[in-house]
Amino acid sequence: MQADNETGLNIFQRLARRWEAVHPYNAAQVLRISGRVAASHASDAWAQSLRHLGLGRVRLLDQSRFCHDVLNGEFQRYPLRVLPPGESLDAHLTAELNRPFDRPDEPPFRPFLLPGDGEFYFGVVYQHWVADSVSIRAVLREWFTRIFDPGAARSSPLRTSSRGYAELFGKRGNWRFDETLLSNFRSHIRHRRVRKVQTHGRADYPVRVSLHSTPDGLIDRLRALARAQGVKVHDVLLAAMAEACSRFVPHQPRRNRPDLSIGSIVDLRPHACADLSSTFGLFLGFTQVVLRPSVIQDWDRLLHCVAAQNRVHKQSGLPQASMLWMAAALAVNPWVPDRNLYHFYRKEMPTAGGLSNVNLNGAWAAAYSPEPLREYLRVSPTGPLAPLVVSTTTLGSKLSIALTCRDALLPPGQSAVMINAVLERLSGLATGRRGDELSCPKLPY
C-alpha cells in the first residue's frame, strides 16, 4: 500500500543525494537500555513502529519528488539484525556507515540489536538524506515505547512536508536578501585564509566510528561553567574541538592559510514559519567559526571568540544564510561530476571538522532516563564538508560522544589522541584544572 505522504526533495536532500553517489552518507542512533528483551519482541515492535508511523520503503517518483511505501507483510525480507553478544558496537557502526543502501527495494533503515550483560543496545543505521536526527528520534521513541510503555505509543502517523526550504525558512522575521548575500560573501572571503586539510583521493572516503562516554555529572559542571562565563555549552564543546583539531588534524602547509574553520550542524526546525515538530524529513543547516592561530592558543580568547561568532550567526538569519549557500552549491552541481564534488567543497569550504550537538533533556528520552534508558548515542556522517565529525548527546547527567573520521586522515592511534585531547579539556574545565592532564579512557563499547 502506498503511503499518503508524497513530498519534494529540499535543497539539503538534493545535495546529500549527490554526496551519496560517491560514498554512503549514512548515520546512526543507538539506545543503551538496562535489562533484557527478546529479539522476537523487539522485531515485532520495530515492524509495528514503521507501520504506524507510515514509513517504509522510499520510492522516488521523479528527480524532485518521493514518497514512503508502508511495508505490509514484507518485514521478513528486512529483519532486525541481532548481533552476537560481545561484538564491538564501534566495529558494527563503522561497517554500516561504509555500507551503501544499494538495493532499490530496501527501506532506508537498518535496525539492529546487541545483547549485553544486564543491558542491551538497539539502534538504527539510516540514509541521512531521508531523515534528520529529530526524525530518527521519533522513530526510536515509537520503537522504545512499544516495548517498554505501549500506552505512550503514537496513534497517528508522522507528517511529511511538501514545502521547500525557501517557503519554510525564507520569509521569517525581518530577513533581507542583500544582507544575507553580503554575509555569505564575507564568509567566502574569510575562508580564503582557512587551512586546507590533507586529501588522499578516493582513499579519503572510508570512515571509522569510535564511541566515548564521560563521567556522570560532567555535563552539569560544564553547564554551570558556561553560564558563569556567559556562553553556551555548545560554545564550550566547539572550542574544545577547535583546539584539538588545530593540534592533530593534518593540514596542507600554506603560509597564506593560517586560520582554522570548524562547522556546526544546526537543526532549522525552530526557525521555520510552520510547526515541524511532528514532521518527518531533513531540515538542517550549518554554520562555521573561523579562528586565528593566536586565538586558538589562548583558551579564554578562543571560547569567547567562538561564542561571539555563534551569537552573530543566530542574530543574522542562520536559516537563510545556510539556504543561500546550499542553493549556490546546488546551482553549480550539474556542471561538476559526482566524484569532483568532494574536491569542490573541500576547496570552497575547507573546514577541519564538524560538531553535531544535541541536548535530549527536553525530549521524550528524558522521561525514561536513567532507567531503563541509560544512554543515547548519535553517530553522524562526515560528508564532503568535514573530514571528521564529533556528535555529542546529553541525556540526564550523561554526555556521550561519537567520533566519525576518515581513516586516511586520522588512523586509529591519531584519532584516539585527538578525541582524548577534547575529553581532557572538558574534564579539566569541569574540575577547575584547565590544562592539567586527566585520563578519559576509551570505554568498551
N, C-alpha and C positions, 0 to 999 in steps of 0.2 A: 504494500500500500504506500502510495506517495505521501510524504508529509506535506502538510499545507503550510510551508514556510519558505517559499521561494524568495531569494534575496540577491542583491547585487554584490559584486566584489568591490570593496572600497580600495582606496589608494594603497594602504599598507598591505592589504591582502594581495594586490597585484604585484607589488614589489617582492613580497615574500615568496610568491609562486615562481618568480624569476630566479630568486636565490636558490630555491629548492631544485631547480633544474640542474644546478651544479653539484650541490651536496645536500643531504637531508637537513631540513630545517625543523627538527623535532624538539619537543620539550617534555618535561615530566613533572608530576606531582605525586608525593608519597606520604602516607599516614603511618605513623608508628603507634600501635594500639596494644594495650595490655590484654592478657588473656589469650584465648584461642578461638578459632572459627573454623567450621567445616568448609572445605573447598566447595562442596556442592551448594551450601547455603550462600556463600559469597558469590558463586557463579549465578545462581538464581536471582540474587539481589541486583547484580550487575545488569542482567538481561531486563529485569523489571524497571530498573532505573532509566535505561536508554529508551525503553518503550514508552514509559510515562512522560519522559521529558520531550518526546517527539524527535529523538535523534537516532542516527544510524549511519547508513552509507551516504557519502556526499556525492551528488550527481551534478556534473557541470551541464548546464543547459545550452550555453554558448560561451563566448570569450568573456562575458561580463556578468553572467548570472549562474546561480547554482541553487540546489535545494538539498534537504536531508530526506532520505527514504528510511522509514522505520523498518527494522529487521524482524518481520513476523515469521517465526518458525525457522530462522536462519542462524540463530546464535550458536548452534553446534558447529557451524563452519568456522567460527571465530571464537574459540573457547577462552575462558580465563586461563592464563598460563600460571601454573603452580610450580614455583622454583624449588629445588632441593633445599632442605634445611641446611643452614650454614653457608649457602652460596653468597658470594660477595655482592652486596647491593650496588657498590660502586661499579663493579665489572659489568653487571647486568645493564645498568643505565648507560654506561659507556658504549656497550654493544648496540643498544637500542637507539641511542642518539645518532649513531652512524649507519643505521639500517633504514633504507628508504621504504616508504609506503608505495611500492611499485606495482601492486595489484589493483587495478581499477575498481574491482568489486569489494575491496577490503574497506571496512569502516576506518575513519581516521583516529581510532582509539585502540590501544593495545593494553588491556588490563592485566595485572599480574598480582600474585600473592606469594609472599615469602614467609614461611613459618619460622618461628624462633623459640627460644627458651623462655616461656612465660609471657611472650608477646609475639606480635607478628606485624608485618608490613603489608599493606596493599596500596596499589597506586596505578597510575595510567601514564603511558607514554603516548603522545599525541602529535599530530601535524599542527604546527603552530599557526599556519596561515588560516586554519579553520576557527581557532578559538584562542582567546587570551586567558590570562591567569584567572580572572574573575569568572569566566565561563566554566573553566575546568573545576574551580572550587564549587560551583553549583552542581556539577555532575558528581563530584566526590561527596558532597553533602547528601545527595539523594542516595548514593550507594551506602554511605555510612549509616544514615538513619533507617534504611530498610533492614539493616542488620541489628542495630542497637536501639532504635527508637522509632518503630514503624508508624506510630501515631503522628510523628512530625514530618512524614514524607509529603511531598507536594501532591496536590490533587489536579494540577493543571500543567500543561507543557510549557517549556520556555519559549519566549518570543524570539523572533528574528527581526532585524531591521532592514527595511528596503531603502533607507535614506543613507546617502553617502556622507563622507567627511565634511564636504562643503556645506551641506544642508544642516548637519548636526552641530558643527563647530564654527562655521564661518560667519555667523551673524550674531555673535554673542557680545553683549556689552557695547562699549564704545570703540570696538576694534576698527583700526584703519589700515587699509591695504598698503598704503605708502610707507607707514611706519614699520609694518611687518617686513616689507620688502627691504627696507633700509637695514633692519635688524639682521636679516639673513645675509645681506651683503657684508656687513661688518663682521659677522661670524666667518664668512668665507675669507676675508682678509686676515683675520686673526689666525685662521688655520694655515695660512701660508708660512707661519713661523713654527708650526707644530711638528714635533718629531714624527718621522715615519717609522713604522715597525718593520723589522726584517721580514721578508716574504720568501717562500720556497716553492712557488708554482703550485702544482697540483698536490704536492706533499703537505700543503697548508691545511687542506680540508678536514682530515680526520681529527676528531676531538676526543677528550678524555674527561671523565667526571670524577670528582672526589668530594665526599661529604664530610662535614666537620660540625662539631657541636661545641658550644661554650658552656661554662658553668652556670647553673641555675642562678638567677638574680643578676647576672652581668648586665643584661639589657636594662634592668631597673636602675642600676647605678649609672649607666651611660645616659639614660633619660634625665636623671637628676643633674648630671654634669652638663648636658646640653642646655637644660633650662637655665642653669646658673650662668652659662656663657651667652645666653640669648640667641642660641642656634637650635637647629633641629637635629634629631638623631640621624636623619638621612645625611645631613652635612658631615657629621662625625664619621659615619661609615664611608662616605665618599672621599673624605680627606685621608682616612687611613688607607684606603685603596690606592689613591693617587700617590701617596708616599711610597707604598710598596711597588707599584708599577714603575715609578721613576727609577727605583733601585734595581729591579730584577727583569723587567721586560726588555729584550734586546731591541735596540733601535738602530736605524741607519745613521752612521756618523756624518752629520751635515752641520756646518757652522751656522748657517742661516736658519736652522730649525732647532732652537734650543728648548722651546716650550713643550708642555705636556697637555694633552686633551683627554679627559675622561667623560664618558657618556652616562646618562641615566635613562632607563626605560620608564615611561610615565603612563599611568592609567588616565585616559582622557575622559572617561565616563562622567566624573564630577563636573567637567567643563561643558557638557553637552546642553543643548537647548531642549532636550527631551529626557525623560526618565529612562535610563538604560540599565537599571539595577537588576531587572529580570530578563534582560535581552542577551541571547547567546550570539557570540561573534567575536570579532577582534577590533578593539578600539584603543590603539596605543599610539603614543608619540614619544619624543625623546628630546633631551637637552644635552648640552656639553658645557663643561667648565674648562677654561684654558688657563694654565698656571705657568708662571715663570720659574726658572730654577731657584732663584733667591727666595721665592715664596715657599717652595716645597721644602727647603732646608730649615724653615722656622715653623714649628708646629702651630703656634698661636696664629701667626700670619696666614698659614695655609688654611686652617679651619675657618677663619673669618673671611678670607677671600672666597672660599667655596660657598659659604653661607650668603655672602653678598651677591654673588653671581646667581645663585639659586633664587634669591628674592627678586632679582631683576627679571628672571625667566617667568616667574609666577605673575608678576605685575604687567608684563609687556605682551601678553597674549600667547601663552605657551601652545595651545592647540593650533592656532592659526599659523604660528611660525613653523611647527612641525609639518602641518598640512602643506604649506607652501613649498618647503624643501622637498617633501615627497613628490609633490606634483611636478617639480622641476626635474627630479631624478627620473620620474616615470616618463617624462617627455622625451628624454634622450635615450631611453631604453630600446626603442625599435631599431636604433642605429648601432647598438652595442651588442655583440654576441654574448650569449649567456656566460660563457667562460671568461669573458673580459670584464663582466660587471664587477667581479671581485676586485680587480685591479683598479677599476674606475672609482669605486667607493673608497678604497684604501688611499687613493690619491686625493680625492676631494674632501674626505672626512677621516683623516688619519688618527683615530683615537687609539689609545694604548690599552683600553679596557672599558667595560661597561658594568653598571650596577643596576640590579633589579631588586628593590627593597619593598617588602610588604609587611604591614602590621595587621595580624588577624585578631587582635583582642577586641575589635568591634564587630567581628564576623561570627558566623554560626559556630565555627570550631571552638570559640571561647567557652561556649556553654557546656562542652564535653571535656574540657581540659582542667586539671592534668590527668584525670581518669575518666574514661578509658583512653582518651586521646592524649598520648604523651608527647608527641612531636609532629610537626608538619614540615615537610621538606619540599622545596621547589627547585627545579633544575631548568635553566634557560639555555637556548642555543647561542652560538657565537654569531652566526650570520656574517655578512661581508664587512660590517662596520667595525666590529670589535674582535680582536684576536682572543680575548678571554672575557668571561662574564662571571661576576660574583652575584649569586642570588641569596639574599638574606631574608629570613622569615621569622617573625616574632609571634609566639603563641604563649600566653601567660608570662612566665618569667624565663622562658627558654628562647634563646636566639640560635637559630640553625643556619648554617652556611653551606652553600654548594658552589664549587668552582668548576666551571666548564672552560677548558682551554685547548688550544691546538698543540698537539704533541710535537710538531716540528718546531714550534716556537719555544715552548717550555716543557722539556722532558720531565718525567715524574719527580726526579730529585729537585730540579729547579722550581717546579710549581709548588712543591711542598714547602720549600724555603720561603717562597713568595707569600703563600697564604698564611704561613706561620708568622710572618712579619706583621700581617694585618691583625691576626689574633693577639699577638703580643702587644701591639699598640693599643688595641681595645682593652685588653686586660690591665695593662699598665695605667691607662686613663681611669679605669673603674676603681683601681686600688690606690690611686694617687701616686704611683711610682713612675708614671710617664715613660721615661726611656729605659727603666730597669728591665732586665731580661726576665720573662716569665714563660714557663713552658706551657704550651697548649697542645697536648698530644693529639694525633690523629685518632679518632675513635673507630672501633672495629665494626663498621657497617658492613 
